[in-house]
Amino acid sequence: VTATATATAPASPLAGLVLQGTRDGAVLRIPHASMTSARVRFDEDSGFSSFLVTFTPPESAANASAENSSASSSFAAAAYLDSIKFDKKVYVIGETGILEELDNVGIKHTGGESDADKKVTLSSGELMHHDSEIGAVIVGFDRYVNYYKIQYATLCIRENPGCLFIATNTDAVTHLTDAQEWAGNGSMVGAIKGSTKQEPIVVGKPAAFMLDYIATKFNIRKDQICMVGDRLDTDILFGKDGGLRTLLVLSGVTDEATLLSPDNTIVPDFYTSKIADLLSIKGAAVAAK
């Protein structure tokens, strides 16, 4: 069932939705006197690609200030470590976003962009040393991933007792440009999985940690949330597994043929061609009143 066909009635949870957004996030408003919305961004390290629409009672709106309403997968990694009272150092395969989030919760880190230009020189007896105090490796999207980072992360996970292996997400592809699909964070995570023979703790979509965090942080029920995204296996699966309503947009990774294929087992509550269609839904809802 398409969003444009079913979400125009005033009683629909999508009716009256106004979307304002940029690649850095989205602001969502529900222009109903009795409801407001949490201002939530749920994105990947590379930029805005999906978000949560939250229908928040007025008494919960105070929790949704601009300062505390950004929830990226980089943030999820830092929030997870903070939630388990992690007190060691972290090695990062990733970019600035992860480093900043770790700084925000006071967790020491190394790696990231500072290792972008490091190279491995192989010769007889060559040995790479690593910090034995590293207690976790976070693997996020990294345009500057290299063999040095892969080997360093591998050593930490394999040789440091109890070292955690954390992935922000395992997306196969991402959209860095509008010309083609690019290898996603799953390619970086896969390299470390292959060398360590360990499965990561995934803290971003479709894992439950971020959803539970958002629901608790903003004091909202999960049935007050609609997950909007372009990926069946992360965005929509994340929403369905968490008890949310889901809306798939066909302007990104998933096309209509894939969605309607008999082989597809992940079915959203709604789908539409592009995010801008939500403005049309809002207009139809207003006209129907």
C-alpha positions as CSV (number, residue, x, y, z in Angstrom):
1,V,0.0,0.0,0.0
2,T,1.4,3.4,-0.9
3,A,1.7,6.3,1.4
4,T,0.0,8.7,-1.0
5,A,-3.0,6.4,-1.4
6,T,-3.6,5.7,2.3
7,A,-2.0,8.4,4.4
8,T,-4.2,11.3,3.2
9,A,-7.0,10.8,5.6
10,P,-6.9,13.1,8.6
11,A,-6.9,10.2,11.0
12,S,-3.7,8.8,9.5
13,P,-0.6,9.1,11.7
14,L,1.2,10.6,8.7
15,A,-1.5,13.2,8.0
16,G,-0.5,16.8,8.5
17,L,3.2,16.1,8.5
18,V,5.5,18.9,7.5
19,L,9.1,18.1,6.6
20,Q,12.0,20.6,6.6
21,G,15.5,19.1,6.1
22,T,19.0,19.2,4.9
23,R,21.8,16.6,4.4
24,D,22.7,17.3,8.0
25,G,19.4,16.4,9.5
26,A,15.7,16.9,9.4
27,V,13.2,18.9,11.5
28,L,9.8,17.3,11.6
29,R,6.6,19.1,12.8
30,I,3.1,17.8,13.4
31,P,0.8,20.9,13.2
32,H,-1.9,19.6,15.5
33,A,-2.9,21.5,18.6
34,S,-2.7,18.4,20.8
35,M,0.6,17.0,19.5
36,T,4.1,18.2,18.9
37,S,7.2,16.3,17.7
38,A,10.6,15.4,18.9
39,R,13.3,17.0,16.7
40,V,15.3,13.9,16.0
41,R,18.0,13.2,13.4
42,F,18.9,9.6,12.8
43,D,21.6,9.4,10.2
44,E,24.7,7.6,9.0
45,D,28.2,8.9,9.3
46,S,28.2,9.9,5.7
47,G,25.1,12.1,5.9
48,F,21.4,12.3,6.2
49,S,19.6,9.3,4.7
50,S,16.8,8.3,7.1
51,F,15.0,9.7,10.1
52,L,12.3,9.1,12.7
53,V,9.0,10.9,12.8
54,T,7.9,11.1,16.4
55,F,4.4,12.0,17.6
56,T,5.2,13.4,21.0
57,P,2.6,14.4,23.7
58,P,3.1,18.1,24.8
59,E,4.3,17.0,28.2
60,S,7.3,15.3,26.6
61,A,8.2,18.1,24.2
62,A,10.6,19.7,26.7
63,N,12.9,16.7,26.3
64,A,13.2,17.4,22.5
65,S,15.4,20.5,22.5
66,A,17.7,21.3,19.7
67,E,20.7,20.6,21.9
68,N,19.8,17.0,22.8
69,S,17.9,15.7,19.8
70,S,20.6,14.5,17.4
71,A,21.0,10.7,17.3
72,S,23.5,9.4,14.8
73,S,25.1,6.0,14.6
74,S,28.3,7.7,15.7
75,F,26.5,8.9,18.8
76,A,25.1,5.4,19.3
77,A,28.6,4.0,19.6
78,A,29.6,6.5,22.2
79,A,26.3,6.2,24.0
80,Y,26.7,2.4,24.2
81,L,30.2,2.6,25.7
82,D,29.0,5.3,28.2
83,S,26.0,3.1,29.1
84,I,28.3,0.2,30.2
85,K,30.6,2.6,32.1
86,F,33.5,1.9,29.7
87,D,36.8,3.3,31.2
88,K,39.5,2.3,28.7
89,K,40.7,3.7,25.4
90,V,39.1,3.2,22.0
91,Y,40.7,2.6,18.6
92,V,38.6,4.2,15.8
93,I,38.3,3.2,12.2
94,G,36.1,6.2,11.2
95,E,36.0,9.9,10.7
96,T,35.5,13.1,12.8
97,G,31.9,12.3,13.9
98,I,32.9,9.3,16.0
99,L,35.8,11.1,17.6
100,E,33.7,14.1,18.6
101,E,31.0,11.9,20.1
102,L,33.6,10.0,22.2
103,D,35.0,13.4,23.3
104,N,31.5,14.4,24.4
105,V,31.2,11.5,26.8
106,G,34.9,11.8,28.0
107,I,36.2,8.6,26.4
108,K,39.8,8.5,25.3
109,H,40.5,7.5,21.8
110,T,43.2,7.0,19.1
111,G,43.2,6.3,15.4
112,G,40.6,7.8,13.1
113,E,41.8,10.6,10.8
114,S,45.2,10.7,12.5
115,D,46.0,7.3,11.0
116,A,44.8,8.1,7.5
117,D,48.2,8.5,5.9
118,K,50.0,5.7,7.8
119,K,51.6,2.9,5.7
120,V,52.8,-0.5,6.5
121,T,56.4,-1.3,5.5
122,L,57.0,-5.1,5.3
123,S,60.4,-6.6,5.8
124,S,62.0,-9.5,7.7
125,G,61.1,-9.4,11.4
126,E,58.6,-6.5,10.9
127,L,56.3,-6.2,13.9
128,M,53.4,-3.7,14.4
129,H,53.1,-2.6,18.0
130,H,49.7,-1.7,19.4
131,D,48.4,-0.1,22.6
132,S,47.5,-2.8,25.1
133,E,45.2,-0.3,26.9
134,I,42.7,-0.3,24.0
135,G,39.5,-1.8,25.3
136,A,37.3,-1.3,22.3
137,V,37.5,-0.9,18.5
138,I,34.8,1.1,16.8
139,V,34.4,0.7,13.0
140,G,32.4,3.4,11.3
141,F,32.4,4.7,7.7
142,D,35.9,5.7,6.8
143,R,36.9,7.1,3.4
144,Y,40.5,6.8,4.4
145,V,40.6,3.2,5.6
146,N,43.9,1.5,5.0
147,Y,45.9,-1.6,5.8
148,Y,47.5,0.0,8.8
149,K,44.1,0.7,10.4
150,I,42.9,-2.8,9.6
151,Q,46.0,-4.5,11.1
152,Y,45.9,-2.2,14.2
153,A,42.3,-2.9,14.9
154,T,42.8,-6.6,14.3
155,L,45.7,-6.7,16.8
156,C,43.6,-4.9,19.5
157,I,40.6,-7.2,19.1
158,R,42.7,-10.4,18.9
159,E,45.3,-9.7,21.5
160,N,43.8,-7.3,24.1
161,P,41.7,-9.4,26.6
162,G,38.1,-8.4,26.5
163,C,38.5,-5.9,23.7
164,L,35.1,-5.0,22.2
165,F,34.4,-4.9,18.5
166,I,31.7,-2.3,17.8
167,A,30.2,-1.4,14.4
168,T,28.1,1.7,13.8
169,N,26.2,-0.1,11.1
170,T,26.7,-2.8,8.5
171,D,25.2,-1.1,5.4
172,A,26.4,-2.8,2.2
173,V,26.2,0.5,0.1
174,T,25.8,4.2,0.7
175,H,25.1,7.2,-1.5
176,L,28.0,9.6,-1.5
177,T,27.1,11.0,-4.9
178,D,24.0,10.9,-7.0
179,A,25.9,9.1,-9.8
180,Q,26.3,5.6,-8.3
181,E,26.2,3.5,-5.2
182,W,29.4,3.4,-3.1
183,A,30.7,0.7,-0.8
184,G,29.1,1.2,2.7
185,N,30.3,0.7,6.2
186,G,29.7,-3.0,5.8
187,S,32.8,-3.2,3.7
188,M,35.0,-1.8,6.6
189,V,33.2,-4.0,9.2
190,G,33.6,-7.0,6.9
191,A,37.4,-6.6,6.8
192,I,37.7,-6.7,10.6
193,K,35.2,-9.6,10.8
194,G,37.4,-11.5,8.4
195,S,40.7,-10.9,10.1
196,T,39.4,-11.5,13.7
197,K,36.7,-14.1,13.1
198,Q,34.5,-12.2,15.5
199,E,31.0,-10.7,15.1
200,P,30.6,-7.0,16.0
201,I,28.3,-5.4,18.4
202,V,26.1,-3.3,16.0
203,V,24.8,-0.2,17.7
204,G,23.2,1.5,14.8
205,K,20.3,0.3,12.5
206,P,18.9,-2.3,12.7
207,A,20.0,-3.0,16.2
208,A,17.6,-2.1,19.1
209,F,20.0,-0.1,21.2
210,M,19.5,3.2,19.4
211,L,15.7,2.8,19.3
212,D,15.5,2.1,23.0
213,Y,17.7,5.0,23.7
214,I,15.6,7.5,21.7
215,A,12.3,6.2,23.3
216,T,13.8,6.6,26.8
217,K,15.5,9.9,26.1
218,F,12.4,11.6,24.7
219,N,9.9,9.8,26.9
220,I,7.8,8.6,24.0
221,R,6.1,5.3,23.2
222,K,7.5,3.3,20.2
223,D,4.0,3.3,18.6
224,Q,4.4,7.1,18.4
225,I,7.3,6.8,16.0
226,C,7.4,6.3,12.3
227,M,10.7,5.2,10.7
228,V,11.3,6.7,7.3
229,G,14.2,5.5,5.2
230,D,15.4,4.1,1.8
231,R,16.7,0.7,2.9
232,L,14.6,-2.4,3.6
233,D,17.3,-4.4,5.4
234,T,18.2,-1.6,7.9
235,D,15.7,1.3,8.0
236,I,12.5,-0.7,7.6
237,L,13.7,-3.8,9.4
238,F,14.9,-1.5,12.3
239,G,11.4,0.0,12.5
240,K,9.4,-3.2,12.2
241,D,11.6,-5.1,14.7
242,G,11.1,-2.2,17.2
243,G,7.4,-1.9,16.9
244,L,7.3,1.3,14.8
245,R,5.3,2.3,11.8
246,T,7.5,2.4,8.7
247,L,7.6,4.3,5.5
248,L,10.0,3.4,2.6
249,V,11.1,6.0,0.1
250,L,12.1,4.8,-3.3
251,S,14.6,7.5,-4.1
252,G,17.6,5.8,-2.6
253,V,18.8,2.2,-2.3
254,T,15.5,0.3,-2.7
255,D,13.5,0.5,-5.9
256,E,9.8,-0.6,-6.4
257,A,10.7,-3.8,-8.2
258,T,12.8,-4.9,-5.2
259,L,10.1,-3.9,-2.8
260,L,7.4,-5.8,-4.7
261,S,9.5,-8.8,-5.5
262,P,8.1,-12.2,-4.2
263,D,11.5,-12.8,-2.7
264,N,11.3,-9.7,-0.5
265,T,10.1,-10.5,3.1
266,I,10.5,-7.0,4.6
267,V,7.3,-5.0,4.0
268,P,6.8,-1.4,5.2
269,D,3.5,0.0,6.3
270,F,3.8,2.7,3.7
271,Y,5.9,3.5,0.7
272,T,6.3,6.5,-1.6
273,S,8.5,7.7,-4.4
274,K,10.4,10.4,-2.5
275,I,10.5,12.3,0.8
276,A,8.9,15.4,-0.9
277,D,5.7,13.4,-1.3
278,L,5.1,13.9,2.4
279,L,4.4,17.6,1.6
280,S,1.6,16.4,-0.7
281,I,0.2,14.2,2.0
282,K,0.1,17.2,4.3
283,G,-1.7,19.3,1.7
284,A,-4.3,16.6,1.0
285,A,-4.9,16.2,4.7
286,V,-5.5,19.9,5.1
287,A,-7.9,20.0,2.1
288,A,-9.9,17.1,3.6
289,K,-10.7,18.9,6.8
